[in-house]
């Protein structure tokens, strides 16, 4: 979906979760649970003759469940390895509604891969369509296992599906395609509209930065472009990115470093040092290089080599999420983060051709994002569903791929604050120190976030109550 989105998702979770002990459950832990469970999942849901299966990992948390008839929250784990169920604002909602929380890992990611080698041929079963059927099968499997646990048959708990970002889109699409299997969905920063040339991403980065910070970032981009033409080796070394032989990969890496801060609600980390450097007449490229090395490489643990196309071509990497997400980008949703024709923050050299060349180089000929068919299948922002609540943060560059206007049965809310980013309704505003349960106190306007959370709870309460009462026998 987002070029380096899978990498950013896993990095963000690491950033948020690494500062405290991760063991155990309960209100003081970063995870509600990390205990792994497994089910056998079908490899190809669309072939009547292919009966191959793979092991799919999932997690369950029952501490708040009002057993046996309380609701089940299916929290979708998206484009990264799933190490457990995060203890964010969903935990608060689970307590409120007496819900169990279950999370299946997305096929291919983490430990749920059908293949050891991620060749292009082996990746042909990686798609949102297959993932939605995984969720439907998992939902039925878990309901049956819960019924067996309580010695009953024919019982159906009320289910509600939740996701953030790509998994937010999956949440909305699940309600669209399987309305009989969920009472409703929450699509937090749900990117339901596939976009070929996503220039709005860069434009939002500029708006989120503000005029002063934006101007400095643009000046740095211009200076780096000039230095790449005269002495590319030296400027890459300045950023500890000598491994990036392709200038496009290097420029994409630099653009991501800044965009991440606005996407995840930490704008001061990049704007403050750069604005100060400008006022002090310091070397701006050196100031930005220091930010990239201290924040993006060291604190966010992002090795520049992970942007190297040769790294992405590795079919047996230690961390497969980047290659896997790029395959989904190149085959289904695009979200090419290209520079707008005017007033761009990122380099104009990050264009459509860069992305298409990457797709061809990494996956070979014939892998191409059919964005038109993706939006035709799901509806894009014209999604014809009901009982989906969509939320977005005002500073998030991804909100322009979401459905930002309310329609019948699908209310949409925008959280407005200077650090309201991706998934803020569930995660809070992730500036240090991180607060568990998605605490909103780090947000520059907690009231704006809490008002949206109240609306989410109201819709969930209404839609859960409107679910057909489950019938049971043998209870």
CORUR-V719750 format. One record per residue. N is the residue number from 0. RES is the residue in three letters. SS is DSSP state (H for helix, E for strand, L for the rest). PSI is psi in degrees with one decimal (* if undefined). D_LAST is the distance of its C-alpha to the last C-alpha in Angstrom with 2 decimals. Layout:
BEGIN
n=N res=RES ss=SS psi=PSI d_last=D_LAST
n=N res=RES ss=SS psi=PSI d_last=D_LAST
END
This chain:
BEGIN
n=0 res=UNK ss=L psi=-34.1 d_last=44.54
n=1 res=UNK ss=L psi=43.6 d_last=47.00
n=2 res=UNK ss=L psi=-92.9 d_last=49.40
n=3 res=UNK ss=L psi=23.9 d_last=48.55
n=4 res=UNK ss=H psi=-45.4 d_last=45.22
n=5 res=UNK ss=H psi=-41.5 d_last=43.20
n=6 res=UNK ss=H psi=-42.4 d_last=45.73
n=7 res=UNK ss=H psi=-37.6 d_last=45.60
n=8 res=UNK ss=H psi=-50.4 d_last=41.81
n=9 res=UNK ss=H psi=-35.2 d_last=41.81
n=10 res=UNK ss=H psi=-41.6 d_last=44.87
n=11 res=UNK ss=H psi=-46.4 d_last=43.47
n=12 res=UNK ss=H psi=-40.6 d_last=40.33
n=13 res=UNK ss=H psi=-41.4 d_last=42.64
n=14 res=UNK ss=H psi=-41.0 d_last=44.88
n=15 res=UNK ss=H psi=-32.7 d_last=42.13
n=16 res=UNK ss=H psi=-12.3 d_last=40.29
n=17 res=UNK ss=L psi=-9.6 d_last=43.18
n=18 res=UNK ss=L psi=6.9 d_last=44.57
n=19 res=UNK ss=L psi=165.0 d_last=42.11
n=20 res=UNK ss=L psi=139.8 d_last=40.15
n=21 res=UNK ss=L psi=1.6 d_last=37.18
n=22 res=UNK ss=L psi=145.1 d_last=35.25
n=23 res=UNK ss=L psi=175.8 d_last=31.88
n=24 res=UNK ss=L psi=-164.7 d_last=29.58
n=25 res=UNK ss=L psi=171.8 d_last=29.69
n=26 res=UNK ss=L psi=-18.5 d_last=31.76
n=27 res=UNK ss=L psi=-0.7 d_last=35.10
n=28 res=UNK ss=L psi=156.6 d_last=34.61
n=29 res=UNK ss=L psi=-21.4 d_last=35.59
n=30 res=UNK ss=E psi=142.0 d_last=32.35
n=31 res=UNK ss=E psi=-37.2 d_last=28.79
n=32 res=UNK ss=E psi=151.8 d_last=28.28
n=33 res=UNK ss=L psi=9.5 d_last=30.36
n=34 res=UNK ss=L psi=121.2 d_last=28.06
n=35 res=UNK ss=L psi=141.4 d_last=28.13
n=36 res=UNK ss=E psi=163.8 d_last=25.38
n=37 res=UNK ss=E psi=150.0 d_last=26.05
n=38 res=UNK ss=E psi=159.4 d_last=24.90
n=39 res=UNK ss=E psi=121.7 d_last=26.97
n=40 res=UNK ss=E psi=146.4 d_last=28.21
n=41 res=UNK ss=E psi=137.6 d_last=30.26
n=42 res=UNK ss=L psi=-47.4 d_last=33.92
n=43 res=UNK ss=L psi=105.8 d_last=34.89
n=44 res=UNK ss=L psi=-9.3 d_last=32.36
n=45 res=UNK ss=L psi=5.7 d_last=35.18
n=46 res=UNK ss=L psi=122.4 d_last=36.45
n=47 res=UNK ss=L psi=-11.1 d_last=34.96
n=48 res=UNK ss=L psi=-14.3 d_last=37.03
n=49 res=UNK ss=L psi=108.7 d_last=36.63
n=50 res=UNK ss=L psi=16.8 d_last=33.72
n=51 res=UNK ss=L psi=148.4 d_last=34.63
n=52 res=UNK ss=E psi=160.6 d_last=32.07
n=53 res=UNK ss=E psi=160.5 d_last=32.54
n=54 res=UNK ss=E psi=122.1 d_last=30.70
n=55 res=UNK ss=E psi=129.2 d_last=29.39
n=56 res=UNK ss=E psi=144.3 d_last=28.88
n=57 res=UNK ss=E psi=168.4 d_last=26.28
n=58 res=UNK ss=E psi=149.5 d_last=25.28
n=59 res=UNK ss=E psi=145.5 d_last=22.22
n=60 res=UNK ss=E psi=115.4 d_last=22.33
n=61 res=UNK ss=L psi=3.8 d_last=19.32
n=62 res=UNK ss=L psi=-32.2 d_last=21.36
n=63 res=UNK ss=L psi=1.7 d_last=21.01
n=64 res=UNK ss=L psi=127.9 d_last=17.44
n=65 res=UNK ss=L psi=79.8 d_last=15.53
n=66 res=UNK ss=L psi=151.3 d_last=12.25
n=67 res=UNK ss=L psi=-8.7 d_last=9.64
n=68 res=UNK ss=L psi=4.2 d_last=10.74
n=69 res=UNK ss=L psi=165.3 d_last=14.46
n=70 res=UNK ss=L psi=161.4 d_last=16.91
n=71 res=UNK ss=E psi=122.7 d_last=18.21
n=72 res=UNK ss=E psi=115.9 d_last=22.01
n=73 res=UNK ss=E psi=102.1 d_last=23.48
n=74 res=UNK ss=E psi=118.4 d_last=26.96
n=75 res=UNK ss=L psi=130.1 d_last=29.26
n=76 res=UNK ss=L psi=127.3 d_last=31.81
n=77 res=UNK ss=L psi=-127.6 d_last=35.01
n=78 res=UNK ss=L psi=50.8 d_last=38.40
n=79 res=UNK ss=L psi=167.8 d_last=38.64
n=80 res=UNK ss=L psi=143.4 d_last=37.08
n=81 res=UNK ss=L psi=107.4 d_last=33.84
n=82 res=UNK ss=L psi=-1.6 d_last=34.07
n=83 res=UNK ss=L psi=-168.6 d_last=30.94
n=84 res=UNK ss=E psi=112.4 d_last=29.39
n=85 res=UNK ss=E psi=146.2 d_last=32.25
n=86 res=UNK ss=L psi=72.0 d_last=31.98
n=87 res=UNK ss=L psi=-156.0 d_last=33.35
n=88 res=UNK ss=H psi=-18.5 d_last=32.52
n=89 res=UNK ss=H psi=-29.6 d_last=29.15
n=90 res=UNK ss=H psi=-38.5 d_last=28.14
n=91 res=UNK ss=H psi=-43.3 d_last=29.19
n=92 res=UNK ss=H psi=-36.9 d_last=27.11
n=93 res=UNK ss=H psi=-41.1 d_last=24.03
n=94 res=UNK ss=H psi=-44.3 d_last=24.57
n=95 res=UNK ss=H psi=-42.3 d_last=25.15
n=96 res=UNK ss=H psi=1.2 d_last=22.00
n=97 res=UNK ss=L psi=43.7 d_last=19.66
n=98 res=UNK ss=L psi=147.5 d_last=19.42
n=99 res=UNK ss=E psi=152.4 d_last=19.01
n=100 res=UNK ss=E psi=126.4 d_last=22.15
n=101 res=UNK ss=E psi=144.7 d_last=22.54
n=102 res=UNK ss=E psi=108.6 d_last=25.95
n=103 res=UNK ss=E psi=145.9 d_last=26.98
n=104 res=UNK ss=L psi=139.4 d_last=30.69
n=105 res=UNK ss=L psi=136.8 d_last=32.82
n=106 res=UNK ss=L psi=142.6 d_last=34.01
n=107 res=UNK ss=L psi=-30.6 d_last=37.38
n=108 res=UNK ss=L psi=152.8 d_last=37.46
n=109 res=UNK ss=L psi=-127.6 d_last=37.18
n=110 res=UNK ss=L psi=7.0 d_last=35.57
n=111 res=UNK ss=L psi=39.1 d_last=33.88
n=112 res=UNK ss=L psi=132.8 d_last=36.99
n=113 res=UNK ss=L psi=-20.2 d_last=37.08
n=114 res=UNK ss=L psi=150.1 d_last=40.77
n=115 res=UNK ss=L psi=-35.7 d_last=43.07
n=116 res=UNK ss=L psi=125.7 d_last=45.95
n=117 res=UNK ss=L psi=56.1 d_last=45.48
n=118 res=UNK ss=L psi=161.7 d_last=48.17
n=119 res=UNK ss=L psi=-39.6 d_last=48.37
n=120 res=UNK ss=L psi=-42.2 d_last=47.35
n=121 res=UNK ss=H psi=-17.0 d_last=44.23
n=122 res=UNK ss=H psi=2.9 d_last=43.31
n=123 res=UNK ss=H psi=-14.8 d_last=42.97
n=124 res=UNK ss=H psi=10.0 d_last=39.16
n=125 res=UNK ss=L psi=106.9 d_last=39.19
n=126 res=UNK ss=L psi=162.0 d_last=38.57
n=127 res=UNK ss=H psi=-33.5 d_last=36.43
n=128 res=UNK ss=H psi=-46.4 d_last=35.24
n=129 res=UNK ss=H psi=-39.2 d_last=33.96
n=130 res=UNK ss=H psi=-37.2 d_last=32.41
n=131 res=UNK ss=H psi=-40.4 d_last=30.47
n=132 res=UNK ss=H psi=-33.6 d_last=28.97
n=133 res=UNK ss=H psi=-44.8 d_last=28.16
n=134 res=UNK ss=H psi=-41.4 d_last=26.15
n=135 res=UNK ss=H psi=-43.5 d_last=24.32
n=136 res=UNK ss=H psi=-42.7 d_last=23.54
n=137 res=UNK ss=H psi=-42.9 d_last=22.54
n=138 res=UNK ss=H psi=-44.6 d_last=20.22
n=139 res=UNK ss=H psi=-41.6 d_last=18.36
n=140 res=UNK ss=H psi=-46.5 d_last=18.57
n=141 res=UNK ss=H psi=-37.7 d_last=17.23
n=142 res=UNK ss=H psi=-41.4 d_last=14.26
n=143 res=UNK ss=H psi=-39.2 d_last=13.36
n=144 res=UNK ss=H psi=-33.6 d_last=14.18
n=145 res=UNK ss=H psi=-40.5 d_last=12.02
n=146 res=UNK ss=H psi=-40.7 d_last=8.91
n=147 res=UNK ss=H psi=-36.7 d_last=10.26
n=148 res=UNK ss=H psi=-36.5 d_last=10.91
n=149 res=UNK ss=L psi=13.1 d_last=7.48
n=150 res=UNK ss=L psi=55.8 d_last=6.39
n=151 res=UNK ss=L psi=164.5 d_last=4.62
n=152 res=UNK ss=E psi=149.9 d_last=7.26
n=153 res=UNK ss=L psi=6.7 d_last=9.36
n=154 res=UNK ss=L psi=142.0 d_last=8.53
n=155 res=UNK ss=L psi=108.8 d_last=11.96
n=156 res=UNK ss=L psi=154.7 d_last=13.08
n=157 res=UNK ss=L psi=128.3 d_last=16.54
n=158 res=UNK ss=E psi=146.0 d_last=19.20
n=159 res=UNK ss=E psi=133.8 d_last=22.80
n=160 res=UNK ss=E psi=136.2 d_last=25.57
n=161 res=UNK ss=E psi=140.2 d_last=28.53
n=162 res=UNK ss=E psi=159.0 d_last=31.77
n=163 res=UNK ss=E psi=132.5 d_last=35.38
n=164 res=UNK ss=L psi=-124.6 d_last=38.49
n=165 res=UNK ss=H psi=-41.2 d_last=37.97
n=166 res=UNK ss=H psi=-21.8 d_last=34.27
n=167 res=UNK ss=H psi=-39.2 d_last=34.54
n=168 res=UNK ss=H psi=-43.4 d_last=35.93
n=169 res=UNK ss=H psi=-38.0 d_last=33.11
n=170 res=UNK ss=H psi=-46.0 d_last=30.66
n=171 res=UNK ss=H psi=-43.6 d_last=32.54
n=172 res=UNK ss=H psi=-30.8 d_last=32.93
n=173 res=UNK ss=H psi=-43.1 d_last=29.24
n=174 res=UNK ss=H psi=-35.7 d_last=28.56
n=175 res=UNK ss=H psi=-46.5 d_last=31.48
n=176 res=UNK ss=H psi=-26.5 d_last=30.45
n=177 res=UNK ss=L psi=59.5 d_last=26.63
n=178 res=UNK ss=H psi=-22.8 d_last=25.99
n=179 res=UNK ss=H psi=-8.0 d_last=22.69
n=180 res=UNK ss=H psi=0.5 d_last=21.33
n=181 res=UNK ss=L psi=144.3 d_last=22.21
n=182 res=UNK ss=L psi=-19.0 d_last=22.51
n=183 res=UNK ss=L psi=176.7 d_last=25.93
n=184 res=UNK ss=E psi=148.8 d_last=28.23
n=185 res=UNK ss=E psi=119.6 d_last=30.73
n=186 res=UNK ss=E psi=88.4 d_last=33.88
n=187 res=UNK ss=E psi=119.8 d_last=35.89
n=188 res=UNK ss=L psi=38.8 d_last=39.42
n=189 res=UNK ss=L psi=114.3 d_last=37.97
n=190 res=UNK ss=L psi=77.3 d_last=40.87
n=191 res=UNK ss=L psi=-11.6 d_last=39.84
n=192 res=UNK ss=L psi=112.1 d_last=43.47
n=193 res=UNK ss=L psi=140.7 d_last=45.13
n=194 res=UNK ss=E psi=130.4 d_last=48.80
n=195 res=UNK ss=E psi=-69.6 d_last=51.67
n=196 res=UNK ss=E psi=101.0 d_last=54.34
n=197 res=UNK ss=L psi=69.7 d_last=52.56
n=198 res=UNK ss=H psi=-24.4 d_last=55.62
n=199 res=UNK ss=H psi=-24.6 d_last=53.60
n=200 res=UNK ss=H psi=-52.2 d_last=52.24
n=201 res=UNK ss=H psi=-36.8 d_last=55.74
n=202 res=UNK ss=H psi=-39.7 d_last=56.70
n=203 res=UNK ss=H psi=-35.0 d_last=53.79
n=204 res=UNK ss=H psi=-43.6 d_last=54.79
n=205 res=UNK ss=H psi=-42.6 d_last=58.21
n=206 res=UNK ss=H psi=-41.4 d_last=56.89
n=207 res=UNK ss=H psi=-32.5 d_last=54.57
n=208 res=UNK ss=H psi=-31.9 d_last=57.48
n=209 res=UNK ss=H psi=158.8 d_last=59.74
n=210 res=UNK ss=H psi=-44.9 d_last=63.41
n=211 res=UNK ss=H psi=-49.2 d_last=64.89
n=212 res=UNK ss=H psi=-38.8 d_last=62.41
n=213 res=UNK ss=H psi=-44.6 d_last=62.23
n=214 res=UNK ss=H psi=-39.7 d_last=66.02
n=215 res=UNK ss=H psi=-44.3 d_last=66.09
n=216 res=UNK ss=H psi=-40.3 d_last=63.42
n=217 res=UNK ss=H psi=-38.5 d_last=65.40
n=218 res=UNK ss=H psi=-40.4 d_last=68.60
n=219 res=UNK ss=H psi=-43.2 d_last=67.00
n=220 res=UNK ss=H psi=-44.1 d_last=65.77
n=221 res=UNK ss=H psi=-43.7 d_last=69.32
n=222 res=UNK ss=H psi=-41.9 d_last=70.86
n=223 res=UNK ss=H psi=-43.3 d_last=68.48
n=224 res=UNK ss=H psi=-43.6 d_last=69.18
n=225 res=UNK ss=H psi=-42.5 d_last=72.90
n=226 res=UNK ss=H psi=-29.7 d_last=72.65
n=227 res=UNK ss=H psi=-35.5 d_last=70.64
n=228 res=UNK ss=H psi=-28.9 d_last=73.56
n=229 res=UNK ss=H psi=-36.5 d_last=76.17
n=230 res=UNK ss=H psi=73.6 d_last=74.54
n=231 res=UNK ss=H psi=-35.3 d_last=70.93
n=232 res=UNK ss=H psi=-42.4 d_last=70.88
n=233 res=UNK ss=H psi=-43.0 d_last=71.80
n=234 res=UNK ss=H psi=-35.2 d_last=69.37
n=235 res=UNK ss=H psi=-37.8 d_last=66.45
n=236 res=UNK ss=H psi=-34.5 d_last=67.51
n=237 res=UNK ss=H psi=-33.0 d_last=67.51
n=238 res=UNK ss=L psi=10.5 d_last=63.75
n=239 res=UNK ss=L psi=37.0 d_last=63.19
n=240 res=UNK ss=L psi=36.9 d_last=62.24
n=241 res=UNK ss=L psi=-24.5 d_last=64.94
n=242 res=UNK ss=L psi=-18.3 d_last=62.36
n=243 res=UNK ss=L psi=91.8 d_last=61.87
n=244 res=UNK ss=L psi=-35.0 d_last=64.68
n=245 res=UNK ss=L psi=122.7 d_last=63.51
n=246 res=UNK ss=H psi=-35.0 d_last=64.63
n=247 res=UNK ss=H psi=-41.7 d_last=61.74
n=248 res=UNK ss=H psi=-41.4 d_last=59.18
n=249 res=UNK ss=H psi=-45.0 d_last=61.08
n=250 res=UNK ss=H psi=-34.7 d_last=61.19
n=251 res=UNK ss=H psi=-40.7 d_last=57.49
n=252 res=UNK ss=H psi=-45.9 d_last=56.80
n=253 res=UNK ss=H psi=-38.9 d_last=58.97
n=254 res=UNK ss=H psi=-40.8 d_last=57.37
n=255 res=UNK ss=H psi=-39.1 d_last=53.85
n=256 res=UNK ss=H psi=-42.1 d_last=54.93
n=257 res=UNK ss=H psi=-44.7 d_last=55.80
n=258 res=UNK ss=H psi=-34.1 d_last=53.04
n=259 res=UNK ss=H psi=-37.6 d_last=50.35
n=260 res=UNK ss=H psi=-36.2 d_last=51.46
n=261 res=UNK ss=H psi=-37.8 d_last=50.99
n=262 res=UNK ss=H psi=-39.5 d_last=47.78
n=263 res=UNK ss=L psi=23.8 d_last=46.11
n=264 res=UNK ss=L psi=36.0 d_last=47.69
n=265 res=UNK ss=L psi=54.6 d_last=50.54
n=266 res=UNK ss=L psi=-31.0 d_last=53.70
n=267 res=UNK ss=H psi=-26.5 d_last=55.97
n=268 res=UNK ss=H psi=-30.6 d_last=55.82
n=269 res=UNK ss=H psi=-39.2 d_last=57.94
n=270 res=UNK ss=H psi=-43.6 d_last=59.78
n=271 res=UNK ss=H psi=-52.6 d_last=61.16
n=272 res=UNK ss=H psi=-32.8 d_last=63.01
n=273 res=UNK ss=H psi=-41.1 d_last=64.31
n=274 res=UNK ss=H psi=-40.5 d_last=65.61
n=275 res=UNK ss=H psi=-39.8 d_last=67.24
n=276 res=UNK ss=H psi=-39.0 d_last=68.82
n=277 res=UNK ss=H psi=-45.1 d_last=70.20
n=278 res=UNK ss=H psi=-32.7 d_last=71.70
n=279 res=UNK ss=L psi=1.5 d_last=73.18
n=280 res=UNK ss=L psi=38.2 d_last=74.59
n=281 res=UNK ss=L psi=166.6 d_last=72.93
n=282 res=UNK ss=L psi=115.2 d_last=72.35
n=283 res=UNK ss=H psi=-36.7 d_last=69.20
n=284 res=UNK ss=H psi=-41.2 d_last=68.31
n=285 res=UNK ss=H psi=-37.5 d_last=68.52
n=286 res=UNK ss=H psi=-41.1 d_last=66.42
n=287 res=UNK ss=H psi=-37.0 d_last=63.70
n=288 res=UNK ss=H psi=-38.4 d_last=63.90
n=289 res=UNK ss=H psi=-42.1 d_last=63.33
n=290 res=UNK ss=H psi=-47.6 d_last=60.21
n=291 res=UNK ss=H psi=-43.1 d_last=58.87
n=292 res=UNK ss=H psi=-40.0 d_last=59.54
n=293 res=UNK ss=H psi=-43.3 d_last=58.27
n=294 res=UNK ss=H psi=-56.9 d_last=55.21
n=295 res=UNK ss=H psi=-42.1 d_last=54.10
n=296 res=UNK ss=H psi=-47.8 d_last=55.18
n=297 res=UNK ss=H psi=-57.8 d_last=54.84
n=298 res=UNK ss=H psi=-42.4 d_last=52.20
n=299 res=UNK ss=L psi=-2.8 d_last=50.00
n=300 res=UNK ss=L psi=52.3 d_last=50.80
n=301 res=UNK ss=L psi=100.9 d_last=51.83
n=302 res=UNK ss=L psi=132.3 d_last=54.35
n=303 res=UNK ss=H psi=-31.4 d_last=56.78
n=304 res=UNK ss=H psi=-21.0 d_last=56.56
n=305 res=UNK ss=H psi=-10.7 d_last=53.01
n=306 res=UNK ss=H psi=-4.1 d_last=54.73
n=307 res=UNK ss=L psi=129.0 d_last=56.97
n=308 res=UNK ss=H psi=-27.9 d_last=56.40
n=309 res=UNK ss=H psi=-35.1 d_last=57.24
n=310 res=UNK ss=H psi=-42.0 d_last=54.31
n=311 res=UNK ss=H psi=-22.8 d_last=52.04
n=312 res=UNK ss=L psi=-13.4 d_last=53.27
n=313 res=UNK ss=L psi=122.4 d_last=52.00
n=314 res=UNK ss=L psi=-4.5 d_last=49.25
n=315 res=UNK ss=L psi=56.7 d_last=48.11
n=316 res=UNK ss=L psi=159.6 d_last=48.32
n=317 res=UNK ss=L psi=-40.6 d_last=46.88
n=318 res=UNK ss=L psi=107.4 d_last=45.24
n=319 res=UNK ss=L psi=-6.6 d_last=44.35
n=320 res=UNK ss=H psi=-37.0 d_last=43.00
n=321 res=UNK ss=H psi=-48.4 d_last=46.42
n=322 res=UNK ss=H psi=-42.1 d_last=47.10
n=323 res=UNK ss=H psi=-44.8 d_last=43.62
n=324 res=UNK ss=H psi=-38.6 d_last=43.81
n=325 res=UNK ss=H psi=-34.1 d_last=47.36
n=326 res=UNK ss=H psi=-42.2 d_last=46.21
n=327 res=UNK ss=H psi=-36.4 d_last=43.75
n=328 res=UNK ss=H psi=-49.1 d_last=46.59
n=329 res=UNK ss=H psi=-15.2 d_last=49.03
n=330 res=UNK ss=H psi=-11.3 d_last=46.83
n=331 res=UNK ss=H psi=-49.1 d_last=44.68
n=332 res=UNK ss=H psi=-14.9 d_last=45.14
n=333 res=UNK ss=E psi=-89.0 d_last=48.66
n=334 res=UNK ss=E psi=42.7 d_last=48.85
n=335 res=UNK ss=E psi=113.9 d_last=52.38
n=336 res=UNK ss=L psi=78.0 d_last=53.55
n=337 res=UNK ss=L psi=161.2 d_last=57.13
n=338 res=UNK ss=L psi=133.6 d_last=59.90
n=339 res=UNK ss=L psi=160.7 d_last=60.75
n=340 res=UNK ss=L psi=-30.5 d_last=64.30
n=341 res=UNK ss=L psi=152.3 d_last=65.44
n=342 res=UNK ss=L psi=36.8 d_last=64.63
n=343 res=UNK ss=L psi=147.8 d_last=62.40
n=344 res=UNK ss=L psi=-42.4 d_last=61.29
n=345 res=UNK ss=L psi=168.3 d_last=60.72
n=346 res=UNK ss=L psi=141.6 d_last=63.41
n=347 res=UNK ss=L psi=-14.0 d_last=64.34
n=348 res=UNK ss=L psi=-13.5 d_last=64.27
n=349 res=UNK ss=L psi=87.1 d_last=60.45
n=350 res=UNK ss=L psi=-172.8 d_last=60.38
n=351 res=UNK ss=H psi=-42.5 d_last=58.66
n=352 res=UNK ss=H psi=-38.2 d_last=60.86
n=353 res=UNK ss=H psi=-46.3 d_last=59.77
n=354 res=UNK ss=H psi=-43.4 d_last=56.10
n=355 res=UNK ss=H psi=-39.2 d_last=56.81
n=356 res=UNK ss=H psi=-38.7 d_last=59.06
n=357 res=UNK ss=H psi=-47.0 d_last=56.37
n=358 res=UNK ss=H psi=-43.1 d_last=53.82
n=359 res=UNK ss=H psi=-40.9 d_last=56.39
n=360 res=UNK ss=H psi=-39.9 d_last=57.58
n=361 res=UNK ss=H psi=-38.8 d_last=54.19
n=362 res=UNK ss=H psi=-7.5 d_last=52.37
n=363 res=UNK ss=L psi=177.9 d_last=55.23
n=364 res=UNK ss=L psi=149.6 d_last=56.22
n=365 res=UNK ss=L psi=-5.6 d_last=53.72
n=366 res=UNK ss=L psi=112.7 d_last=51.19
n=367 res=UNK ss=L psi=137.1 d_last=51.42
n=368 res=UNK ss=L psi=108.6 d_last=49.09
n=369 res=UNK ss=L psi=77.1 d_last=48.60
n=370 res=UNK ss=H psi=-37.6 d_last=47.74
n=371 res=UNK ss=H psi=-45.9 d_last=48.36
n=372 res=UNK ss=H psi=-35.6 d_last=45.69
n=373 res=UNK ss=H psi=-47.2 d_last=43.17
n=374 res=UNK ss=H psi=-30.2 d_last=43.68
n=375 res=UNK ss=H psi=-38.4 d_last=43.78
n=376 res=UNK ss=H psi=-42.1 d_last=40.37
n=377 res=UNK ss=H psi=-22.4 d_last=38.65
n=378 res=UNK ss=L psi=-10.1 d_last=40.97
n=379 res=UNK ss=H psi=-135.2 d_last=42.36
n=380 res=UNK ss=H psi=-4.5 d_last=42.67
n=381 res=UNK ss=H psi=22.3 d_last=42.22
n=382 res=UNK ss=L psi=126.5 d_last=38.62
n=383 res=UNK ss=L psi=73.0 d_last=37.08
n=384 res=UNK ss=L psi=-168.5 d_last=33.60
n=385 res=UNK ss=L psi=163.7 d_last=31.85
n=386 res=UNK ss=L psi=46.5 d_last=29.84
n=387 res=UNK ss=E psi=126.1 d_last=31.67
n=388 res=UNK ss=E psi=127.3 d_last=33.42
n=389 res=UNK ss=E psi=134.2 d_last=36.43
n=390 res=UNK ss=E psi=149.0 d_last=38.33
n=391 res=UNK ss=E psi=154.3 d_last=41.63
n=392 res=UNK ss=E psi=141.8 d_last=44.16
n=393 res=UNK ss=L psi=-26.2 d_last=47.68
n=394 res=UNK ss=L psi=-1.8 d_last=49.41
n=395 res=UNK ss=L psi=120.4 d_last=47.24
n=396 res=UNK ss=H psi=-17.5 d_last=49.24
n=397 res=UNK ss=H psi=-7.1 d_last=46.10
n=398 res=UNK ss=H psi=-21.0 d_last=45.27
n=399 res=UNK ss=H psi=-6.0 d_last=47.60
n=400 res=UNK ss=H psi=4.4 d_last=45.27
n=401 res=UNK ss=L psi=174.2 d_last=42.40
n=402 res=UNK ss=L psi=103.7 d_last=41.83
n=403 res=UNK ss=L psi=-4.8 d_last=43.61
n=404 res=UNK ss=L psi=132.9 d_last=43.80
n=405 res=UNK ss=L psi=148.2 d_last=40.96
n=406 res=UNK ss=E psi=174.8 d_last=40.05
n=407 res=UNK ss=L psi=121.6 d_last=37.63
n=408 res=UNK ss=L psi=-2.6 d_last=34.09
n=409 res=UNK ss=E psi=79.2 d_last=35.45
n=410 res=UNK ss=L psi=142.1 d_last=37.00
n=411 res=UNK ss=E psi=135.7 d_last=39.24
n=412 res=UNK ss=E psi=142.2 d_last=40.53
n=413 res=UNK ss=E psi=120.0 d_last=43.43
n=414 res=UNK ss=E psi=118.5 d_last=43.70
n=415 res=UNK ss=L psi=112.8 d_last=47.43
n=416 res=UNK ss=L psi=166.9 d_last=49.04
n=417 res=UNK ss=L psi=-16.8 d_last=51.52
n=418 res=UNK ss=L psi=30.4 d_last=48.94
n=419 res=UNK ss=L psi=106.4 d_last=45.92
n=420 res=UNK ss=L psi=-141.4 d_last=45.18
n=421 res=UNK ss=L psi=119.5 d_last=42.52
n=422 res=UNK ss=L psi=28.9 d_last=38.95
n=423 res=UNK ss=H psi=-31.4 d_last=40.25
n=424 res=UNK ss=H psi=-35.0 d_last=37.29
n=425 res=UNK ss=H psi=-36.9 d_last=35.03
n=426 res=UNK ss=H psi=-16.5 d_last=37.73
n=427 res=UNK ss=L psi=-163.3 d_last=40.12
n=428 res=UNK ss=L psi=103.5 d_last=43.81
n=429 res=UNK ss=L psi=67.0 d_last=44.20
n=430 res=UNK ss=L psi=150.9 d_last=47.57
n=431 res=UNK ss=L psi=136.0 d_last=48.29
n=432 res=UNK ss=L psi=140.9 d_last=46.87
n=433 res=UNK ss=L psi=141.5 d_last=43.43
n=434 res=UNK ss=L psi=134.9 d_last=40.78
n=435 res=UNK ss=H psi=167.0 d_last=37.12
n=436 res=UNK ss=H psi=28.5 d_last=34.37
n=437 res=UNK ss=H psi=34.6 d_last=36.76
n=438 res=UNK ss=L psi=131.7 d_last=38.92
n=439 res=UNK ss=H psi=1.0 d_last=41.21
n=440 res=UNK ss=H psi=-20.7 d_last=44.08
n=441 res=UNK ss=H psi=-12.4 d_last=45.99
n=442 res=UNK ss=L psi=143.8 d_last=46.16
n=443 res=UNK ss=L psi=-20.0 d_last=49.50
n=444 res=UNK ss=L psi=81.2 d_last=47.69
n=445 res=UNK ss=H psi=-33.2 d_last=44.39
n=446 res=UNK ss=H psi=-37.3 d_last=44.16
n=447 res=UNK ss=H psi=-39.7 d_last=44.15
n=448 res=UNK ss=H psi=-44.5 d_last=41.25
n=449 res=UNK ss=H psi=-32.0 d_last=39.24
n=450 res=UNK ss=H psi=-40.3 d_last=39.80
n=451 res=UNK ss=H psi=-39.2 d_last=38.23
n=452 res=UNK ss=H psi=-36.8 d_last=35.29
n=453 res=UNK ss=H psi=-39.3 d_last=34.72
n=454 res=UNK ss=H psi=-40.4 d_last=34.74
n=455 res=UNK ss=H psi=-48.6 d_last=32.23
n=456 res=UNK ss=H psi=-38.7 d_last=29.79
n=457 res=UNK ss=H psi=-45.0 d_last=30.42
n=458 res=UNK ss=H psi=-41.9 d_last=29.74
n=459 res=UNK ss=H psi=-43.7 d_last=26.55
n=460 res=UNK ss=H psi=-45.6 d_last=25.35
n=461 res=UNK ss=H psi=-48.9 d_last=26.36
n=462 res=UNK ss=H psi=-34.5 d_last=25.01
n=463 res=UNK ss=H psi=-38.3 d_last=21.57
n=464 res=UNK ss=H psi=-26.4 d_last=21.45
n=465 res=UNK ss=H psi=-9.3 d_last=22.68
n=466 res=UNK ss=L psi=143.5 d_last=19.96
n=467 res=UNK ss=L psi=131.3 d_last=18.07
n=468 res=UNK ss=L psi=130.9 d_last=14.92
n=469 res=UNK ss=L psi=143.1 d_last=11.98
n=470 res=UNK ss=L psi=146.1 d_last=10.19
n=471 res=UNK ss=L psi=152.0 d_last=6.63
n=472 res=UNK ss=E psi=148.5 d_last=5.52
n=473 res=UNK ss=L psi=20.8 d_last=3.84
n=474 res=UNK ss=L psi=* d_last=0.00
END
